Amino acid sequence: MKPNLSAAASFLAAHARTLDRRRFQTLFGEVDAPALFAAVDAYRNPDGGYGWGLEPDLRAGESQPGGALHAFEAFADAAPVVTPHAAELCDWLASVTLPDGGLPFALPIADPAGCAPFWLDADPGASSLQSTAFTAAAAWRVAAHDPAVAAHPWLARATRYCLDTIRDLDTRPHAIALCFAVHLLDAVHSAYPEAPELLDRLGAFIPSDGMLPVEGGAADEKMRPLDFAPVPGPARRLFRDEVIGSELERLAGRQEEDGGWRVNFRSYSPAAELEWRGYATVGAVSVLRRNGLV
């Protein structure tokens, strides 16, 4: 089954953020990188970080690690073109990194309106494997074509925190943290000698069918094989080929009549619900394209 790209584009035109429309256009070479960077800049703060709902369930204006993840995603989409804002984002991340090298899950939020409770309840003085791994993994995708990010000391420090924390795990972490830890190890597989062994270690926490319920999430919320390994790479060895094939068919088949896709988790404001649909639609088409199905 192949997705209807025209319907996806129409859904995004009708309902999505400018950022997600630009990301979708970038997939097909319809806009140049400066147009995508301009869309990301709408969420940028003078400190070099990103907020203002770039993470849809985190509506606050302050720069946050969650915003950094989404900014790096857009910067990766622009490859091979680079922006100095990527290295400046690393500078901001270094400024909020804790002494052990990890990032807090979230920083203090002045206005909680529209923000998910897990962002509001985060301890800004405690390092989070989930937050550090999702930010560093996305930064590694940018580092593949941006020498300034690849050489930035924050990235090496954050990666070392993640590797050491993963090595010390003796029980399965939260499903989302586990997912992002797998992403990080996939990204650094050839750069750090211990990464392959650690990837196998995390693989032992994932059921053979790749389905892992999200504790505290929606009733049907699960991490699935394509969440752990969305594109061909080292993490794919954790799943059988037929499992990945079935999941790709399922993803293509989940396009709705209006042309968009949905996420399987709860949103915390009407704006976030619609913005997540745009984000999910770009993500679904990107995964299908990078797997040769578009």
matplotlib code that plots the C-alpha trace (Angstrom):
import matplotlib.pyplot as plt

x = [0.0, 1.3, 0.3, -1.6, 1.0, -1.4, -3.9, -1.1, 0.0, -3.6, -4.1, -0.9, -2.0, -5.3, -4.3, -0.5, 2.0, 4.2, 7.2, 5.6, 4.5, 8.1, 9.5, 7.2, 8.2, 11.9, 11.4, 10.6, 13.0, 10.1, 11.7, 15.3, 16.9, 16.6, 12.8, 12.9, 15.3, 13.1, 10.2, 12.2, 13.4, 9.8, 10.4, 13.9, 14.8, 17.7, 19.5, 19.9, 17.3, 13.8, 10.4, 7.0, 5.2, 7.9, 7.2, 3.4, 2.5, 5.0, 3.4, 5.6, 8.0, 11.1, 13.8, 13.6, 15.4, 12.1, 12.3, 16.0, 14.9, 12.5, 14.9, 17.5, 15.0, 14.4, 18.1, 18.7, 16.0, 18.0, 21.1, 23.6, 22.9, 23.9, 22.9, 25.0, 21.9, 22.6, 26.0, 24.5, 21.8, 24.6, 26.0, 22.6, 22.4, 25.8, 24.6, 21.8, 23.6, 24.0, 27.3, 27.0, 26.6, 22.9, 20.1, 17.0, 13.8, 12.5, 13.4, 11.1, 8.0, 6.5, 3.1, 1.7, -1.1, -1.4, 1.6, 1.5, 1.8, 5.0, 6.7, 5.4, 6.4, 10.0, 12.9, 15.2, 18.1, 17.9, 19.4, 17.1, 18.3, 15.2, 15.8, 19.5, 19.2, 16.4, 18.4, 21.7, 20.4, 18.8, 22.0, 24.0, 21.8, 22.8, 26.4, 26.5, 26.7, 27.5, 31.2, 30.5, 27.9, 30.0, 32.9, 30.9, 32.0, 28.3, 27.6, 30.4, 29.6, 25.9, 26.7, 29.1, 26.4, 23.9, 26.4, 27.3, 23.7, 22.7, 25.6, 24.4, 20.8, 19.7, 16.0, 14.0, 13.6, 10.4, 9.3, 9.9, 13.3, 14.2, 13.1, 15.3, 18.2, 18.0, 18.0, 21.1, 23.0, 21.9, 23.3, 26.7, 27.0, 30.2, 31.6, 31.7, 33.1, 30.8, 27.6, 26.9, 27.1, 24.9, 22.4, 22.1, 21.7, 18.7, 17.3, 16.9, 14.3, 12.1, 9.5, 10.0, 7.1, 8.5, 5.4, 6.0, 3.2, 3.9, 3.5, 1.2, 0.2, -3.1, -4.8, -3.5, -0.2, 2.7, 6.2, 6.3, 9.2, 9.2, 9.4, 12.6, 14.0, 12.2, 14.8, 17.4, 20.4, 22.0, 18.9, 17.0, 18.8, 16.6, 13.6, 12.8, 12.4, 8.8, 8.0, 9.4, 7.6, 4.3, 4.8, 5.6, 2.4, 0.5, 2.0, 1.0, -2.5, -3.1, -3.4, -6.9, -9.5, -8.5, -4.9, -3.3, -2.0, -2.6, -0.4, -1.4, -0.9, -2.9, -2.6, -3.0, -4.6, -6.6, -3.7, -1.4, -3.7, -3.8, -0.1, 0.8, -1.2, 0.9, 4.0, 2.9, 2.0, 5.4, 7.0, 5.0, 5.8, 9.5, 9.7, 8.0, 10.2, 13.4, 12.3, 11.8, 8.0, 7.5]
y = [0.0, 3.4, 6.7, 9.4, 12.1, 14.7, 14.1, 14.4, 17.7, 19.0, 17.9, 19.8, 22.9, 23.0, 22.1, 22.0, 24.5, 26.3, 24.3, 20.9, 22.1, 23.2, 19.9, 18.0, 20.2, 19.7, 15.9, 16.4, 19.2, 21.8, 24.4, 25.4, 25.1, 28.8, 28.5, 25.6, 27.4, 30.5, 28.3, 26.9, 30.4, 31.3, 29.2, 30.4, 32.4, 34.9, 32.4, 30.1, 27.5, 26.8, 27.0, 28.5, 25.2, 23.7, 20.6, 20.8, 19.8, 22.3, 25.6, 27.8, 30.3, 29.2, 27.3, 23.6, 20.3, 19.2, 22.1, 21.3, 17.9, 19.3, 22.0, 19.4, 17.3, 20.2, 20.9, 17.3, 17.5, 20.4, 18.3, 18.9, 22.6, 23.8, 26.7, 28.3, 28.0, 24.3, 24.9, 27.8, 25.3, 23.1, 26.1, 26.6, 22.9, 23.0, 25.9, 23.9, 20.5, 19.2, 18.3, 14.6, 15.5, 14.9, 17.2, 17.7, 16.4, 19.9, 23.3, 25.5, 26.8, 30.2, 29.7, 26.2, 26.8, 24.0, 22.1, 18.4, 17.6, 15.5, 18.6, 20.7, 18.0, 17.5, 18.1, 20.6, 19.4, 15.7, 14.3, 12.4, 9.6, 10.2, 13.9, 13.6, 10.7, 12.2, 15.5, 13.9, 11.3, 14.1, 16.1, 13.2, 13.2, 16.8, 16.1, 13.7, 16.8, 19.7, 19.6, 22.3, 20.1, 17.0, 18.7, 20.4, 19.3, 19.3, 16.4, 14.3, 15.0, 14.2, 11.0, 9.8, 10.4, 8.3, 5.5, 5.3, 5.4, 2.7, 0.5, 0.8, -0.2, -3.4, -3.1, -1.9, 1.9, 3.6, 2.6, 6.1, 6.4, 3.0, 4.0, 7.2, 5.3, 2.9, 5.9, 7.2, 3.9, 3.5, 7.0, 6.4, 2.7, 3.2, 6.1, 4.4, 0.9, 0.0, 1.0, -2.4, -4.3, -1.7, -1.9, -5.6, -5.0, -2.7, -5.1, -7.7, -5.3, -5.2, -8.0, -10.1, -8.5, -5.0, -3.9, -2.2, -0.5, 3.1, 3.2, 6.1, 6.8, 6.4, 3.0, 1.8, 3.7, 1.5, 1.8, -0.2, -1.5, 1.5, 3.8, 2.0, 1.6, 3.9, 3.7, 1.1, 1.1, -0.9, -0.9, -2.9, -6.0, -6.0, -7.0, -9.7, -8.5, -9.6, -7.6, -4.4, -5.2, -5.6, -2.4, -0.4, -1.7, -0.8, 2.7, 3.3, 2.1, 4.4, 7.5, 8.8, 10.0, 13.6, 12.8, 13.0, 10.6, 10.6, 10.0, 7.3, 9.5, 12.1, 15.8, 18.5, 21.3, 21.6, 23.3, 20.5, 17.8, 19.3, 20.2, 16.6, 15.4, 17.6, 16.3, 12.7, 13.2, 14.4, 11.7, 8.9, 10.1, 10.5, 7.0, 5.5, 7.4, 6.4, 2.8, 3.0, 2.9, 6.5]
z = [0.0, -1.0, 0.7, -1.2, -1.2, -2.8, 0.0, 2.6, 1.1, 1.1, 4.8, 5.7, 3.7, 5.5, 9.0, 9.8, 11.0, 8.5, 9.9, 9.1, 5.6, 5.0, 6.2, 3.9, 1.0, 1.8, 1.5, -2.1, -2.9, -3.3, -1.1, -0.3, 3.1, 4.1, 3.9, 6.3, 8.6, 8.6, 9.8, 12.7, 13.6, 14.6, 17.8, 18.6, 21.6, 22.0, 24.2, 21.2, 22.4, 21.2, 22.9, 22.0, 21.3, 19.0, 21.2, 20.8, 24.3, 25.8, 24.9, 27.2, 25.6, 27.5, 25.7, 26.6, 25.7, 24.0, 21.7, 20.9, 19.7, 17.2, 16.0, 15.3, 13.4, 11.1, 10.7, 9.8, 7.1, 5.5, 4.8, 3.3, 4.0, 7.5, 9.7, 12.4, 14.7, 15.1, 16.8, 18.8, 20.0, 21.2, 23.1, 24.8, 25.6, 27.2, 29.3, 30.8, 31.1, 34.6, 36.2, 35.3, 31.6, 31.4, 30.5, 32.8, 31.4, 31.4, 32.8, 34.9, 33.2, 34.0, 32.3, 32.5, 30.0, 27.5, 28.9, 29.6, 33.3, 32.8, 31.6, 34.5, 37.1, 35.9, 38.3, 36.6, 38.9, 37.8, 34.6, 32.3, 30.0, 27.9, 27.4, 26.9, 24.5, 22.4, 22.0, 21.4, 18.9, 16.8, 17.1, 15.7, 12.6, 12.1, 12.9, 9.9, 7.7, 10.0, 11.3, 13.9, 15.6, 15.2, 17.0, 19.7, 23.2, 24.4, 22.0, 23.2, 26.8, 26.4, 24.5, 27.2, 29.8, 27.8, 27.2, 30.9, 32.0, 29.6, 30.7, 34.3, 33.6, 35.4, 34.7, 31.7, 31.6, 30.7, 27.1, 25.7, 27.3, 26.0, 22.5, 22.5, 24.0, 21.0, 18.7, 20.3, 20.0, 16.4, 15.6, 17.3, 16.4, 14.4, 16.5, 19.9, 20.3, 23.1, 21.2, 19.5, 22.8, 24.5, 21.6, 22.1, 25.8, 25.2, 22.7, 25.5, 27.0, 23.9, 23.3, 20.2, 18.5, 19.3, 21.1, 24.4, 26.4, 27.5, 31.3, 32.2, 28.6, 26.7, 27.0, 23.6, 23.6, 22.7, 21.4, 18.1, 16.0, 13.7, 16.8, 17.8, 14.3, 11.8, 9.1, 7.9, 10.3, 13.1, 15.3, 12.7, 13.7, 16.9, 14.8, 12.2, 8.6, 8.5, 11.6, 10.0, 6.7, 8.4, 10.4, 7.2, 5.6, 8.7, 8.7, 5.1, 5.8, 8.7, 6.5, 7.1, 4.6, 5.2, 4.1, 7.5, 10.1, 13.9, 16.9, 19.5, 22.6, 24.4, 23.5, 26.1, 24.1, 20.9, 19.2, 20.2, 18.9, 15.5, 15.5, 16.4, 13.4, 11.1, 12.7, 12.4, 8.8, 7.9, 10.0, 8.4, 4.8, 5.8, 7.2, 4.2, 1.9, 3.7, 3.5, -0.3, -0.2, -1.6]

ax = plt.figure().add_subplot(projection="3d")
ax.plot(x, y, z, "-o")
ax.set_aspect("equal")
plt.show()
